[in-house]
Amino acid sequence: MTTRFAISADDVRSAAAMIASVAVRTPLLEFASLNALTGSRVLVKFEGAQHTGSFKFRGAYNRLARIDASAKAAGVVAWSSGNHAQGVAAAARLLGMPAAIVMPSDAPIIKIENTRALGAEVVLYDRETESRETIAGNLSVRRGAILVPSYDDPFVIAGQGTIGLEILSQAAEAGIRVGQVLICCGGGGMTAGIATAIKDTAPATQIYCVEPQAFDDTARSLASGKRESVPKGARSICDALMTNSPGELTFPINQALLSGALTVSDDQVRSAICFAFETMKLVVEPGGAVALAALLEGLAPPAEGATVVIISGANVDPELYAAIITKSGRRNP
Amino acid sequence: MTTRFAISADDVRSAAAMIASVAVRTPLLEFASLNALTGSRVLVKFEGAQHTGSFKFRGAYNRLARIDASAKAAGVVAWSSGNHAQGVAAAARLLGMPAAIVMPSDAPIIKIENTRALGAEVVLYDRETESRETIAGNLSVRRGAILVPSYDDPFVIAGQGTIGLEILSQAAEAGIRVGQVLICCGGGGMTAGIATAIKDTAPATQIYCVEPQAFDDTARSLASGKRESVPKGARSICDALMTNSPGELTFPINQALLSGALTVSDDQVRSAICFAFETMKLVVEPGGAVALAALLEGLAPPAEGATVVIISGANVDPELYAAIITKSGRRNP
């Protein structure tokens, strides 16, 4: 750890060693059609192929594997709209620990069911009237269980950063120079981790985070220089990115390392999901599609080198996905 | 070429060199969930990531690139329900040749539109009352254009066989021994190509083709020892695999090299498409899902080494895909 930031590139390398034997080295894919459409070279890091269908397993495993043997029996507690939930549940099962996850009652059904199927206890709460922090905090105290934040934790940030190391090595294997990286951003853990990893060895690479327009807290925080919050009642189809404000640990890193923040509308996200279905043949969830949406909408500046787009997750209910790809899910046609 | 078969492993290696700079080396993916479900090690070769969303580009490019400069201007003619159509169209565009494709009027809309978008002329015919062979033959004669068969052509078979070379080298890179390969089968071109490539260097590998139950012509031909046809009027949701009988060139190869043929029902195909959506996060078309369906239904024998499953294509109309993943497309619930 440096004194300035919550994590250093060494922490990401340590995380990579920790998860090497259990996580998927997800593919870095290239599509001629996407290159042609954007007039640039694009590589797609597909975290839908990670265990549990999103990148969250990386950080969760790196956090849980650091827990002392004496503390294992009491297990862990987390809150999550679903991807961190599944990541923690899968890591806990691998490590033989009990896990309780506090999830909003309106989370995608696929995420709730998968979390339960992974052996975790799911505690549902009402997003409008209850506090997930209070529920999780009480659970944690009562059980002596360790609370595992979804982004504001050094081991979690470092775990997500392993994506950055993989991008650099996979691009190098293919003889490609990475010019910029577009990262889906909620609390900023993946963004901070990837930025830390990539800026350490390829400092000229430009890093952009991408948020839903209604949850543009990182964009506004970067503009004002301090952690801003989104107005209460904001909504988006990007359930995985409905974070109120940037993290205490993640924001200073992102403030130092990011070239900027981009935002996309829910309709742009729907179009990106359709593009991935029709052209890339990949299933993408709304929150996992924001970086691709920014690329397809031409929001990313020209890069000197390839543009890497993170597809961060693919856990989407079939009914919503069906509505989006048949266009019946489009609110403003 | 050997004297016995239409192609040899050298022809596949020659095809690999021919397409190396233009085709996608598609990923060979592993899913812990799939391993756990089947109790075996499974690798998935995802040809949805190939240009035009199916493996067909490989054979088409290898065939078209062999056409003499003097014959290029007259172009090519092909018939296809859609994947070979797009493969030929994409290869023709890359090589600067005109292409006309005869397609059934009930082909998936996505396949017709994509073929046109690739610059090919699409000639529609009625599957029940017209002969695609006659229409394509006449077109070919009138224009002096070369007819490009979808499977019964040595260069096409060799091109599809490049998948086999990639599987062997990708598995070797990962330190994995391939025990058996399950291949989606229509006319048997991809099956014959892959079998030729793999049996040459790894003769102990077991190769199985997988067909829709209603189009089990290769299964029945292997049983009887001669090329059998399916009854007229047979139907399947696997539009890409509705081939009447095994090829003249492909069948002798498959007869010599295959360990057997498996068949799956349309409902088993629907279940496999849902599994790929929910768990693997990959879009798969019906014809591309038969090998996965055979694996999921436990039809493949135990293998000594990993089982490789080919997902051969992913061009599916959104309405059909939506109906399948929401289960509303299931005929026998």
Boltz contact constraints between the chains, C-beta under 6 A:
constraints:
  - contact:
      token1: [A, 27]
      token2: [B, 27]
      max_distance: 6.0
  - contact:
      token1: [A, 29]
      token2: [B, 49]
      max_distance: 6.0
  - contact:
      token1: [A, 32]
      token2: [B, 51]
      max_distance: 6.0
  - contact:
      token1: [A, 48]
      token2: [B, 281]
      max_distance: 6.0
  - contact:
      token1: [A, 49]
      token2: [B, 29]
      max_distance: 6.0
  - contact:
      token1: [A, 51]
      token2: [B, 32]
      max_distance: 6.0
  - contact:
      token1: [A, 53]
      token2: [B, 281]
      max_distance: 6.0
  - contact:
      token1: [A, 277]
      token2: [B, 283]
      max_distance: 6.0
  - contact:
      token1: [A, 281]
      token2: [B, 48]
      max_distance: 6.0
  - contact:
      token1: [A, 281]
      token2: [B, 53]
      max_distance: 6.0
  - contact:
      token1: [A, 281]
      token2: [B, 283]
      max_distance: 6.0
  - contact:
      token1: [A, 281]
      token2: [B, 314]
      max_distance: 6.0
  - contact:
      token1: [A, 283]
      token2: [B, 277]
      max_distance: 6.0
  - contact:
      token1: [A, 283]
      token2: [B, 281]
      max_distance: 6.0
  - contact:
      token1: [A, 314]
      token2: [B, 281]
      max_distance: 6.0
  - contact:
      token1: [A, 318]
      token2: [B, 325]
      max_distance: 6.0
  - contact:
      token1: [A, 318]
      token2: [B, 326]
      max_distance: 6.0
  - contact:
      token1: [A, 319]
      token2: [B, 326]
      max_distance: 6.0
  - contact:
      token1: [A, 322]
      token2: [B, 322]
      max_distance: 6.0
  - contact:
      token1: [A, 322]
      token2: [B, 326]
      max_distance: 6.0
  - contact:
      token1: [A, 325]
      token2: [B, 318]
      max_distance: 6.0
  - contact:
      token1: [A, 326]
      token2: [B, 318]
      max_distance: 6.0
  - contact:
      token1: [A, 326]
      token2: [B, 319]
      max_distance: 6.0
  - contact:
      token1: [A, 326]
      token2: [B, 322]
      max_distance: 6.0
